[in-house]
Amino acid sequence: MSERESVTVDIGGEQFTIRTDAGGDYARRCAAYLDREVGKVFSSGATVEHHRAVILAALSLTDELFRAREETEALRRKIASAAGRLAADVRAVAGTE
């Protein structure tokens, strides 16, 4: 296990110090991604408090995550189906079916 690192990040104009074992660069990239989503909430013209903007951004990112997981699962099913058909074709050609 790697050593935890303290990293200061900026999200929505506020600084946060976080501890991470994933590495400072990774933590900064994650924070920058969230900061862009928070910026979208503010640039939409909505007048919201900072913590509400972060919550709205988090909901947007959660939606993005769930959609990506659904897409990944659908692709896994397609690959498994194609692999099954390919294995059956190989067995048929080899005469083992």
N, C-alpha and C positions, 0 to 999 in steps of 0.2 A: 504494500500500500504506500502511495506517495505521501509526502508531507503536505499538510494543509498550508495554503498561502493566503495572506490577506491582500485583497485587491480593492481599490477604491474605484467605483464606477459612477457614471452620471446617468440618471434616468429622469426624464422630464424636468431637467433643470435642477434636480436635487442630487446631492452626492450621498452615496451609500458605501460603507466598507463591509465587504463580505469575505468570508473565509471559504476557500474552495480547495479540493484536492484534484480538481480537473485541470488546473493550470490557469495562470493569470490571463493569458491570451484568450483562452476559451471563455472564461468568465466575462472578459471585456466584450467579446463578440456577442455573447448571449445578451448582455446588458444593452449593447448597441442596437440589437434587433428589437428588444422590448422598447427601448427609447424611441425608435422609429415608429412603432405601433402607437405609443403614447402621443407622439407628435401628430399622427394621423387623426387621433381623437380631437386634439386641440385645433388642428387645421381645418376640421370639418365645420368650424364655426360654433361648435358646442361650447357653452360656458359651464364648465364643470370644475369642481375642486380637484386638486392633484390626485388624491387617493382614488377618487371616482374614475379619473382618466386611466389610471393604472389598472383598475378593476375592469374597465371596458376593454382595454388593450389585452389584458389577460384572458378575457372571454373570447376575444377574437383569435388569439393564439391557440386557445384550447380548441376552438372550432377547427382551426387549421390542422392541429394535431390529430383530432378525431377523423377528419376527412382523409388525411394522409394514411392513417392506420387502416381505414376501410379500403382505400385504394390498394394498399400493400397486401391486405388479406385477399382481395379479389385477384390480384396478380399471382399470389401464391396458389390460389385454387386453379387458375388457368395453367400455370406451370405444371402443377401436379397432374392435371388432366392431360396436358400435352405429353408429359413424361410417361404417363400410363399408356397412352396411345402409341407412342414411339416404342416402348418396351414390347407391346403386343405385336407391333409390326416387325420388330427385330426377331422375336420368337417365331413368328409366322415364316419369315424368310429363312430362318435357321432350321425350320422344320421341327421345332420342339413344342409346338402348340397342338 
